[in-house]
Amino acid sequence: MQLYLPIAEVSVNAFLILGLGGIVGFLSGMFGVGGGFLITPLLFFIGVPPAVAVATGANQVVASSVSGVLAQFRRKAVDVRMGAILTVGGFIGSAIGVWVFRLMTSLGQIDLFVQLSYVLFLGLIGAMMLQESLRAWFRSKSGAPVRRSHVHTWVHGLPLKIKFRASGLYISVLPPLAVGAIVGFLAAIMGVGGGFIMVPAMIYLLGMPTKVVVGTSLFQIIFVTAFTTLAHAVTSQTVDILLAFLLIIGGVIGAQIGARVGVRLKAEQLRILLALLVLTVSFKIALDLLLRPTELYSVMPGMLP
């Protein structure tokens, strides 16, 4: 069944969009990521303009994250205090990111900017996650004692410390604020929830236990991506409501299934799978930038004399 998307100005198959939303929702519930790092490139691949894909993809991230975090709350696996501090940082980063997005749009370079951002960030984060996850997996296979993620580093020596009871931590609020700001910035310019950065940062930088990382990550993603969506709708009018609605329906269903599957896998296995997924998406976008496009020229509204 074909549907015309009024903001994106393309015609798409409704069942294809529902399927994409379901796949991304499944990954959201299983890995604790919003899924924007996957849904936005997938929208690129079916012909949705990058600017619309970024702004609209954030809508689906909100829905999948809400569905996923409800499942985590039932397991008491959400550190609300940590999530609130991450959210404050996220609002600051998102506001800066929306300003950069508008600047790149006015310069006519937003498509290239978004795609290069995906290649750079996903490639770096995916490679680091894969290296660390494989190391932990091989240690557990060999029977060697697995290093706990809760270790004391320079982060624990910073001022303005508060206690996070759900995570069993007593650390400064500055690192969570910084992590939240980075994730908020990426949410604005890439349409991602930022879980692919948030999850490893919470484990390896902040020292949070894996059992509360997924739920806390989703908690923060909800508020930051909702703010980002609203900002894009007001400033650049690139949110396609019809596209978002189809993605949300599929995403909510998929997130519940993913949350049930995720509890059956070991933490090391989850991180390896997420790292491979991130690297695959990065490689596909890089390949599209290098290959000759099928259409060498495009006409954008407002570009004609």
C-alpha positions in Angstrom: 0.0 0.0 0.0 1.6 3.2 -1.2 1.4 6.4 0.9 2.5 9.9 -0.1 4.5 11.7 2.6 3.7 15.4 2.5 6.8 16.8 4.2 9.3 14.4 2.7 7.6 14.7 -0.7 8.1 11.0 -1.6 5.8 8.0 -1.9 6.5 4.9 0.3 5.1 1.5 1.1 3.2 1.7 4.4 4.0 -1.9 5.4 7.7 -1.2 4.7 7.7 1.7 7.1 5.9 -0.3 9.8 8.4 -3.1 9.4 11.3 -0.6 9.8 9.8 0.8 12.9 9.3 -2.7 14.3 12.9 -3.7 13.7 14.3 -0.5 15.3 11.9 -0.9 18.3 13.1 -4.4 18.8 16.7 -3.2 18.9 15.7 -0.4 21.3 14.2 -2.8 23.8 17.1 -5.3 23.5 20.1 -3.0 23.6 18.9 0.1 25.4 19.4 2.4 22.4 16.8 4.6 20.9 17.4 3.1 17.5 17.9 6.5 15.7 21.3 5.5 14.5 19.6 2.8 12.4 16.2 4.3 11.5 17.7 7.5 10.1 20.0 5.8 7.6 17.3 3.3 6.7 15.1 6.3 5.8 17.9 7.6 3.7 18.1 4.3 1.8 14.3 4.4 0.9 14.5 7.9 -0.5 13.5 10.2 2.4 15.6 13.4 2.4 18.2 13.4 5.2 16.9 16.6 6.9 13.4 15.0 7.1 14.8 11.6 8.2 16.8 13.2 11.1 13.8 15.3 12.4 11.2 12.6 11.9 13.4 9.7 13.1 13.6 11.4 16.5 9.8 10.9 16.9 10.2 7.1 16.5 13.1 7.1 19.0 10.8 8.7 21.6 8.1 6.1 21.1 10.4 3.1 21.2 12.2 4.4 24.2 9.0 5.0 26.2 7.9 1.4 25.4 11.3 0.0 26.3 11.7 2.0 29.6 8.3 0.9 30.9 9.5 -2.7 30.6 12.7 -1.7 32.5 10.8 0.1 35.2 8.9 -3.1 35.9 12.3 -4.7 36.6 13.4 -1.8 38.7 16.4 -1.3 36.4 16.3 2.5 36.0 18.4 5.0 37.9 16.1 8.0 37.8 18.5 10.4 39.5 21.3 9.6 37.0 18.8 9.8 34.2 17.7 13.3 35.3 21.2 14.7 35.3 21.9 13.1 31.9 18.7 14.8 30.6 19.8 18.3 31.8 23.0 17.9 29.9 21.1 16.6 26.9 18.9 19.7 26.7 22.0 21.9 26.5 23.6 19.8 23.8 20.4 19.5 21.8 19.9 23.3 21.8 23.4 23.7 20.4 22.9 20.9 17.9 19.6 22.4 16.5 21.5 25.7 15.9 24.3 23.9 14.0 21.6 22.0 12.0 19.9 25.2 10.9 23.3 26.7 10.0 24.2 23.7 7.8 20.8 23.8 6.2 21.1 27.5 5.3 24.5 26.7 3.7 23.0 23.8 1.6 25.3 21.2 3.1 23.0 19.5 5.6 22.8 16.2 3.6 26.6 15.7 3.4 27.1 16.9 7.0 24.6 14.4 8.4 26.0 11.5 6.4 29.6 12.3 7.3 28.6 12.6 10.9 27.2 9.1 10.8 30.3 7.6 9.2 32.7 9.3 11.7 30.8 8.7 15.0 29.4 5.2 14.3 32.8 4.0 12.9 34.7 5.2 16.0 32.2 4.1 18.6 31.5 0.8 17.0 35.2 -0.1 16.7 35.9 0.8 20.4 32.8 -1.1 21.6 33.7 -4.2 19.5 37.3 -4.2 20.8 36.3 -4.0 24.5 33.4 -6.4 24.2 35.5 -9.1 22.5 38.2 -8.7 25.2 35.6 -9.2 27.9 34.0 -12.1 26.1 37.3 -13.9 25.6 38.2 -13.4 29.3 34.9 -15.0 30.3 35.4 -17.9 27.9 38.9 -18.6 29.2 37.7 -18.7 32.8 39.8 -15.7 33.8 38.2 -13.3 36.3 36.2 -10.7 34.4 37.1 -7.1 35.5 34.2 -5.3 37.0 33.0 -2.2 35.3 32.8 -0.4 38.6 36.4 0.7 39.0 37.8 4.0 40.3 39.2 6.3 37.6 39.9 10.0 37.3 36.1 10.5 37.0 35.6 9.6 40.6 38.0 12.3 41.8 36.0 15.3 40.3 34.1 17.7 42.6 30.3 18.1 43.1 29.7 14.5 44.0 26.3 13.0 44.8 25.1 9.5 45.5 23.3 7.4 42.9 21.7 4.7 45.0 20.3 2.6 42.1 23.8 2.4 40.5 25.7 2.1 43.7 27.9 5.1 42.8 29.2 8.2 44.5 30.6 10.4 41.7 30.6 14.0 40.4 27.6 15.3 38.4 30.1 16.8 35.8 30.8 13.6 33.8 27.0 12.7 33.4 26.3 16.3 32.4 29.1 16.1 29.7 27.9 12.7 28.4 24.3 14.0 28.3 25.4 17.2 26.4 27.3 15.1 23.8 24.3 12.8 23.3 21.9 15.8 23.0 24.1 17.4 20.3 24.1 14.1 18.3 20.4 13.8 18.7 19.9 17.2 17.1 22.2 16.7 14.1 21.8 13.0 13.5 18.3 12.2 14.7 19.7 9.6 17.1 18.9 8.8 20.7 22.6 8.5 21.4 22.4 5.1 23.1 25.4 3.9 21.0 27.5 6.4 22.9 25.4 6.5 26.1 25.6 2.8 26.9 29.4 2.4 26.6 30.0 5.7 28.4 27.8 4.7 31.3 29.6 1.4 31.6 33.2 2.3 31.0 33.4 6.0 32.0 30.8 6.3 34.8 31.2 2.7 36.1 27.5 1.9 36.2 26.4 -1.7 36.5 25.1 -3.2 33.3 21.7 -4.1 34.9 20.6 -0.4 35.2 22.4 0.9 32.1 19.7 0.0 29.6 16.8 1.4 31.5 18.6 4.6 32.5 19.8 5.2 28.9 16.2 4.9 27.6 14.9 7.2 30.3 17.3 10.0 29.2 16.7 9.4 25.5 12.9 10.0 25.9 13.2 13.6 27.1 16.1 14.7 24.9 14.7 13.3 21.7 11.3 14.8 22.5 12.9 18.2 23.0 14.9 17.7 19.8 11.8 16.8 17.8 9.9 19.9 19.0 12.9 22.1 18.2 13.2 20.8 14.7 9.4 21.2 14.1 9.5 24.8 15.2 12.8 25.9 13.5 13.0 23.9 10.3 9.5 22.3 9.8 11.1 19.0 8.8 9.0 16.6 10.9 6.7 14.4 8.7 3.8 13.4 11.0 2.5 10.6 8.8 5.9 9.0 8.5 6.4 9.4 12.3 3.0 7.8 13.0 3.8 4.6 11.0 7.3 4.3 12.6 5.9 4.7 16.1 3.3 2.0 15.7 5.9 -0.5 14.6 8.4 0.7 17.2 6.2 0.3 20.2 5.4 -3.3 19.4 9.0 -4.1 18.5 10.4 -2.6 21.8 8.3 -4.9 24.0 9.6 -8.0 22.1 13.2 -6.8 22.2 13.1 -6.2 26.0 12.0 -9.9 26.5 14.8 -11.2 24.3 17.5 -8.9 25.8 17.2 -10.5 29.3 18.1 -13.9 27.9 21.5 -12.8 26.5 24.7 -12.1 28.5 26.0 -8.5 28.8 29.1 -9.3 26.6 26.9 -10.8 23.9 24.7 -7.8 23.8 27.6 -5.4 23.5 29.2 -7.4 20.7 26.0 -7.5 18.7 25.4 -3.8 19.1 29.0 -3.0 18.1 28.6 -5.1 14.9 25.3 -3.4 14.1 26.9 0.1 14.5 29.8 -0.8 12.3 27.6 -2.3 9.5 25.5 0.9 9.4 28.6 3.1 9.2 30.1 1.0 6.4 26.9 1.2 4.3 26.7 5.0 4.6 30.4 5.4 3.7 29.8 3.2 0.7 26.9 5.3 -0.5 29.1 8.5 -0.2 31.8 6.9 -2.3 29.7 5.3 -5.1 28.3 7.3 -8.0 24.7 8.3 -7.3 21.9 7.3 -9.6 20.8 11.0 -9.8 23.6 13.4 -10.3 21.5 16.5 -9.8 18.7 17.5 -7.5 16.5 20.6 -7.2 15.6 21.9 -3.8 12.9 24.4 -2.9 14.2 27.9 -2.7 17.3 27.1 -4.7 16.0 28.4 -8.0 16.3 32.1 -9.0 
